[in-house]
Amino acid sequence: MEVNQLRNLLLNNMWCVIWKQNNLYKIFTNQIFESEQKAVEFKNKQKSMRKAHDCRAVPYIHDYFNGVSNLDHLNGSEKPQDS
């Protein structure tokens, strides 16, 4: 199995919730979810997420802990642009 295939397999099975804070998309919680549905349910239950925050349920990658400046990688780019 190629590295990209393995990466895609993992990304499709692990989800997290991110939000935009200080012009960076950062992970909102250290909890990782097994499905997009569970990540979205968690996001929708959070009172702080009901405000005007740019928050999303996205496939998990470790780069969200440090923050990324854009989400172009969700559209097929190889790696997020670091801050």
GIPEGI-V330739 format. One record per backbone hydrogen bond with DSSP energy under -1.0 kcal/mol. NH is the residue of the N-H (numbers start at 1). CO is the residue of the C=O. Records with the same first field share a line. If there is no record, write none. Layout:
NH->CO + CO
//
This chain:
6->2
7->3
8->4
9->5
10->6
11->7
12->8
13->10
15->33
16->58
18->56
19->26
20->54
21->24
24->21
25->68
26->19
27->64
28->17
33->15
39->35
40->36
41->37
42->38
43->39
44->40
45->41
50->47
53->51
55->53
56->18
58->16
60->14
64->61
65->62
67->63
68->25
69->81
74->71
75->72
76->73
77->72
//
